[in-house]
Amino acid sequence: MRVVRIFNRAAAALSLLLATLLTWSFAAAQSSTETVTTADNRSWWLPEAASSFAGDIDRLFYAVLIMTGVVGIAVFIVLTVFLIKYRYRPDRTATYISGNEKLELVWTLIPALLMAGTAAVSQATWGHVKNRQDWPTPEQMTERVKNKEIVVCEIVARQFRWQFHYPGPDGKLGPRKIELIKQSADLAEVIGLDRSHPDAKDDIVTAQMVVPVDTEVFCYLTSIDVLHSFYLPNFRVKQDAVPGLDGRVWFKATRTSAEVIGRDTTNPLGVVDADSGLTVTVSDSKPFDIVCAELCGASHYVMFGHLYVVSWEDYEKFIDLYGKLQAPADDDDFGF
Ligand SMILES: [Cu+2]
């Protein structure tokens, strides 16, 4: 009996230690992320929704949460009742049961039907968000970018930063080549953009993402090293970036970052004007968070980026300023 008591005490002490460790590590993780992200809208629940399909995703989330919540609570109530009702008594012996076909059928069919039902109900939203049948062809993209109907952006992930490749005024994304990728202060070289190709001459590559509000943004998503995951919490967008694959992501922002996150006059989105050498403020709004949602290496936790959702005028200002900044000095053929 003495040995049992010692074991019990050891187990209690160990549980306490583990619980403390777990609490401490969660608290530490929380405070460490606070120092590396910038958005002020983080909350313990869902961040404020800002995309056209965020409402549909949230409704599915709540439906699944209610369903699993009700089942989870019921299971724990039954478990607790049975634990107490059938606890050890010296005069009671166990009963041998070989199975109950009717009961097994019920507990298999109900979850199966619930899951099939959930899959069926969510199919329309899933198809709309992840598998758009009307994804524009490259020619349609070029045309619609030129007509200012949509925005196209190639998102290139690497350890531990995001790069955003815009097509420029010609509406065509220039090609990238693996052999051109190098460590550089020039982001076009970082992603291996082939500047000798005519389509690439007016392209711009930025470290922050800027898109206009109420406009569909079509993105190609890839990585130049390991797996990453492009995550926009406010937009309910999450998609893996896989080396060698052209992933597809689209979203339509319904609210600007200034509306949702707020303004900050000390940290505006500014770009150096190539003509005057002065920094021009494009937007004074605080950005949405862009997060990497795939454990991608030792510094995965610092792999965050900024998404500014602005007016069309501000978006064009951003693209024009960057275009001038990154355009080859002697080239006037591309609309600058
Ligand atoms: Cu990453």
Residues whose N, C-alpha, C, O or C-beta is under 5 A from the ligand:
A	BS01	CU	L227 H228 S229 C292 E294 C296 M303
